[in-house]
Amino acid sequence: MSEQNWGKRIAYLGPEASFTYLATKGLFPNEWHIPYTSIPECIEAVNEGKVDLAVVPVENALEGSVPLTVDYLYHEASLYVTAEVMSKIQQHLLVNKKYADDWEALEEIYSHPHALAQCHKYLYYNHARVDQTPSSSTAAAAALVSQTEDHCIAAIANESAAEKYGLHIAQKNIHDFHFNHTRFFVLSKENTRHAIVPLQAQPKTTFMLTLPTDISGALHQVLSVFAWRKLNLSKIESRPLKTGLGNYFFIIDILADEEEPMMRGAMEELQALGCAVKSLGTYFTYVTPE
């Protein structure tokens, strides 16, 4: 089958059966899903025109923002968010089927750093003496476990990874808190939004901005720009500018369309205050079935 017949090319943080893959498949079930081994590779694939879109994790309910995604979008890429996917995350302890009956003699546990952190309490109270090794994704950890039979190791990953790589689920739902969800951004070079997301849903716009320097109350002034216009912020977070201690940029999510008159006025006022503003565009949220 030719590339054209596959439809759009969608990069995702792989391999197959990763949480990002499940989010990608949920939003784009009939497109061409192309795995990459890192978030920067996914983003650069869009930048360089190798793919049409990329799906990358941006925030987890337990561990907060994914710094690599946020920082790369600010410092390295000029892309837009065309949709957002919200997925429930269930972490399981997976072992090779060879060790299904004696998996408690674990020698090492592999997973993505965020997944390890999401299961911190479980690991501390149950496997405190077992080494934890980061991997590029939960699915990559599962693939490694499936290929290792000479010693007992485990992966923290989802049920789809267990099925894909033929692993035994030693323990289910080992994440520390029940409400464990992750946001994924769908990135494009074009400032568009996907019609597949219901248009009656709440629009959301993401700004990245730096404050004017050496001005007392600068952050208060920025927040006032949104407050008097009654523009609701769902998130504000600072990240290092990487230019020196105490230098930050802010990522702000606003529950409004950037084309609304109040939002256009907010952008103009922010620039008049001396802020450097980068808009990632307006998008809608798609929630994958649980």
C-alpha positions as semicolon CSV with decimal commas, in nm:
position;residue;x (nm);y (nm);z (nm)
1;M;0,000;0,000;0,000
2;S;0,136;0,340;-0,092
3;E;0,206;0,612;0,162
4;Q;-0,075;0,821;0,013
5;N;-0,334;0,553;0,088
6;W;-0,242;0,555;0,455
7;G;-0,374;0,909;0,502
8;K;-0,205;1,154;0,736
9;R;0,130;1,069;0,891
10;I;0,110;1,095;1,270
11;A;0,428;1,080;1,478
12;Y;0,400;0,955;1,835
13;L;0,625;0,861;2,124
14;G;0,658;0,487;2,070
15;P;0,691;0,204;2,039
16;E;0,347;0,060;1,975
17;A;0,129;0,018;2,288
18;S;0,276;0,321;2,466
19;F;0,026;0,555;2,630
20;T;0,095;0,808;2,355
21;Y;0,017;0,542;2,095
22;L;-0,319;0,472;2,260
23;A;-0,400;0,845;2,262
24;T;-0,296;0,874;1,897
25;K;-0,499;0,572;1,792
26;G;-0,800;0,702;1,983
27;L;-0,799;1,035;1,801
28;F;-0,672;0,913;1,462
29;P;-0,786;0,550;1,425
30;N;-0,745;0,537;1,045
31;E;-0,423;0,734;0,992
32;W;-0,060;0,628;0,955
33;H;0,094;0,602;1,302
34;I;0,473;0,643;1,298
35;P;0,667;0,573;1,622
36;Y;0,965;0,780;1,734
37;T;1,190;0,711;2,030
38;S;1,184;1,056;2,193
39;I;0,966;1,366;2,228
40;P;1,218;1,593;2,045
41;E;1,226;1,347;1,754
42;C;0,845;1,361;1,730
43;I;0,847;1,741;1,730
44;E;1,133;1,766;1,480
45;A;0,954;1,523;1,249
46;V;0,676;1,783;1,215
47;N;0,924;2,070;1,185
48;E;1,106;1,896;0,904
49;G;0,791;1,790;0,718
50;K;0,849;1,417;0,766
51;V;0,502;1,385;0,919
52;D;0,182;1,589;0,918
53;L;0,118;1,585;1,293
54;A;0,281;1,470;1,616
55;V;0,122;1,355;1,941
56;V;0,330;1,414;2,256
57;P;0,253;1,412;2,630
58;V;0,243;1,755;2,792
59;E;0,104;1,710;3,145
60;N;0,016;1,437;3,394
61;A;-0,231;1,481;3,679
62;L;0,015;1,334;3,931
63;E;0,354;1,450;3,807
64;G;0,265;1,781;3,642
65;S;0,405;1,912;3,317
66;V;0,639;1,719;3,091
67;P;0,932;1,966;3,087
68;L;1,087;1,827;2,770
69;T;0,771;1,896;2,570
70;V;0,712;2,244;2,712
71;D;1,074;2,356;2,681
72;Y;1,118;2,219;2,330
73;L;0,806;2,395;2,208
74;Y;0,933;2,723;2,353
75;H;1,301;2,709;2,260
76;E;1,323;2,491;1,950
77;A;0,998;2,472;1,753
78;S;0,741;2,700;1,592
79;L;0,442;2,469;1,600
80;Y;0,075;2,493;1,696
81;V;-0,155;2,280;1,906
82;T;-0,444;2,164;1,689
83;A;-0,612;1,937;1,946
84;E;-0,564;1,803;2,296
85;V;-0,622;1,444;2,406
86;M;-0,706;1,356;2,767
87;S;-0,646;0,990;2,858
88;K;-0,683;0,789;3,175
89;I;-0,355;0,629;3,281
90;Q;-0,349;0,289;3,450
91;Q;-0,008;0,154;3,542
92;H;0,054;-0,220;3,588
93;L;0,358;-0,422;3,690
94;L;0,447;-0,650;3,399
95;V;0,689;-0,945;3,397
96;N;0,801;-1,205;3,146
97;K;0,565;-1,504;3,150
98;K;0,860;-1,722;3,244
99;Y;0,848;-1,556;3,587
100;A;0,469;-1,547;3,628
101;D;0,480;-1,761;3,944
102;D;0,793;-1,620;4,111
103;W;0,801;-1,257;3,996
104;E;0,853;-1,123;4,350
105;A;1,225;-1,196;4,316
106;L;1,261;-0,886;4,101
107;E;1,609;-0,766;4,011
108;E;1,521;-0,446;3,826
109;I;1,218;-0,239;3,723
110;Y;1,206;-0,040;3,398
111;S;0,973;0,236;3,284
112;H;0,946;0,596;3,171
113;P;1,058;0,835;3,450
114;H;0,707;0,977;3,484
115;A;0,559;0,629;3,522
116;L;0,813;0,541;3,791
117;A;0,726;0,863;3,974
118;Q;0,352;0,794;3,944
119;C;0,410;0,464;4,127
120;H;0,651;0,599;4,389
121;K;0,458;0,486;4,697
122;Y;0,398;0,138;4,559
123;L;0,765;0,097;4,470
124;Y;0,885;0,237;4,803
125;Y;0,670;0,006;5,017
126;N;0,695;-0,305;4,802
127;H;1,023;-0,297;4,609
128;A;1,243;-0,045;4,787
129;R;1,559;-0,249;4,727
130;V;1,495;-0,311;4,358
131;D;1,680;-0,088;4,113
132;Q;1,465;0,141;3,901
133;T;1,590;0,215;3,550
134;P;1,438;0,485;3,325
135;S;1,341;0,397;2,969
136;S;1,230;0,611;2,676
137;S;0,866;0,500;2,717
138;T;0,655;0,250;2,908
139;A;0,614;0,041;2,592
140;A;0,991;0,034;2,535
141;A;1,027;-0,102;2,889
142;A;0,767;-0,370;2,816
143;A;0,947;-0,468;2,495
144;L;1,272;-0,506;2,689
145;V;1,109;-0,731;2,949
146;S;0,962;-0,950;2,674
147;Q;1,313;-1,002;2,531
148;T;1,475;-1,083;2,868
149;E;1,448;-1,434;3,004
150;D;1,782;-1,484;3,179
151;H;1,685;-1,279;3,485
152;C;1,368;-1,145;3,643
153;I;1,295;-0,785;3,552
154;A;0,968;-0,594;3,531
155;A;0,815;-0,306;3,342
156;I;0,558;-0,052;3,451
157;A;0,321;-0,008;3,158
158;N;-0,040;-0,044;3,046
159;E;-0,254;-0,347;2,966
160;S;-0,215;-0,292;2,593
161;A;0,163;-0,328;2,632
162;A;0,112;-0,655;2,821
163;E;-0,097;-0,788;2,533
164;K;0,134;-0,656;2,263
165;Y;0,452;-0,801;2,413
166;G;0,304;-1,115;2,571
167;L;0,374;-1,024;2,934
168;H;0,216;-1,135;3,258
169;I;0,041;-0,869;3,468
170;A;0,187;-0,933;3,812
171;Q;-0,003;-0,650;3,981
172;K;-0,268;-0,414;3,846
173;N;-0,322;-0,043;3,906
174;I;-0,007;0,029;4,102
175;H;-0,017;0,408;4,048
176;D;-0,034;0,603;4,374
177;F;-0,360;0,791;4,312
178;H;-0,680;0,690;4,138
179;F;-0,717;1,007;3,930
180;N;-0,425;0,956;3,695
181;H;-0,477;1,126;3,360
182;T;-0,238;1,264;3,098
183;R;-0,282;1,546;2,849
184;F;-0,137;1,503;2,501
185;F;-0,084;1,780;2,246
186;V;-0,144;1,725;1,874
187;L;0,114;1,945;1,701
188;S;0,115;2,089;1,350
189;K;0,300;2,350;1,145
190;E;-0,038;2,501;1,059
191;N;-0,250;2,702;1,304
192;T;-0,566;2,497;1,256
193;R;-0,805;2,302;1,477
194;H;-0,955;1,961;1,419
195;A;-1,321;1,941;1,324
196;I;-1,344;1,593;1,477
197;V;-1,351;1,758;1,818
198;P;-1,705;1,882;1,899
199;L;-1,726;2,253;1,825
200;Q;-1,958;2,308;2,122
201;A;-1,673;2,209;2,354
202;Q;-1,481;2,471;2,552
203;P;-1,203;2,625;2,339
204;K;-0,861;2,657;2,498
205;T;-0,566;2,874;2,394
206;T;-0,208;2,835;2,513
207;F;0,027;3,133;2,541
208;M;0,398;3,120;2,619
209;L;0,536;3,452;2,735
210;T;0,821;3,629;2,907
211;L;0,771;3,919;3,146
212;P;0,915;4,267;3,093
213;T;1,241;4,297;3,283
214;D;1,305;4,502;3,596
215;I;0,943;4,609;3,644
216;S;0,789;4,572;3,988
217;G;0,461;4,379;3,983
218;A;0,507;4,257;3,625
219;L;0,331;3,926;3,685
220;H;0,041;4,107;3,855
221;Q;0,009;4,332;3,550
222;V;0,001;4,028;3,321
223;L;-0,268;3,856;3,525
224;S;-0,471;4,177;3,533
225;V;-0,478;4,174;3,152
226;F;-0,688;3,857;3,172
227;A;-0,875;3,935;3,493
228;W;-1,052;4,257;3,393
229;R;-1,153;4,096;3,062
230;K;-1,300;3,801;3,257
231;L;-1,080;3,555;3,067
232;N;-1,052;3,237;3,273
233;L;-0,705;3,086;3,313
234;S;-0,698;2,709;3,364
235;K;-0,321;2,695;3,414
236;I;-0,017;2,913;3,468
237;E;0,331;2,772;3,517
238;S;0,686;2,902;3,501
239;R;0,982;2,733;3,334
240;P;1,351;2,835;3,330
241;L;1,457;3,044;3,031
242;K;1,797;2,873;3,042
243;T;1,967;3,214;3,037
244;G;2,048;3,241;3,408
245;L;1,904;3,186;3,754
246;G;1,583;3,378;3,814
247;N;1,494;3,406;3,444
248;Y;1,166;3,236;3,347
249;F;0,902;3,210;3,081
250;F;0,538;3,132;3,158
251;I;0,297;2,893;2,992
252;I;-0,066;2,999;3,030
253;D;-0,383;2,815;2,928
254;I;-0,684;3,042;2,870
255;L;-1,038;2,908;2,830
256;A;-1,119;3,124;2,527
257;D;-1,069;3,141;2,151
258;E;-0,773;3,353;2,040
259;E;-0,996;3,507;1,770
260;E;-1,236;3,656;2,028
261;P;-1,211;4,037;2,056
262;M;-1,115;4,018;2,424
263;M;-0,835;3,773;2,346
264;R;-0,702;3,990;2,064
265;G;-0,709;4,285;2,301
266;A;-0,526;4,082;2,567
267;M;-0,251;3,994;2,319
268;E;-0,210;4,358;2,220
269;E;-0,196;4,476;2,582
270;L;0,058;4,207;2,676
271;Q;0,283;4,322;2,394
272;A;0,233;4,686;2,497
273;L;0,350;4,592;2,848
274;G;0,674;4,461;2,699
275;C;0,594;4,088;2,709
276;A;0,718;3,857;2,436
277;V;0,415;3,641;2,355
278;K;0,407;3,316;2,158
279;S;0,065;3,165;2,091
280;L;0,034;2,790;2,037
281;G;-0,315;2,843;1,895
282;T;-0,669;2,753;1,997
283;Y;-0,781;2,392;2,024
284;F;-1,044;2,162;2,170
285;T;-1,011;1,867;2,406
286;Y;-1,087;1,509;2,311
287;V;-1,133;1,259;2,596
288;T;-1,051;0,899;2,512
289;P;-1,295;0,633;2,637
290;E;-1,201;0,480;2,971
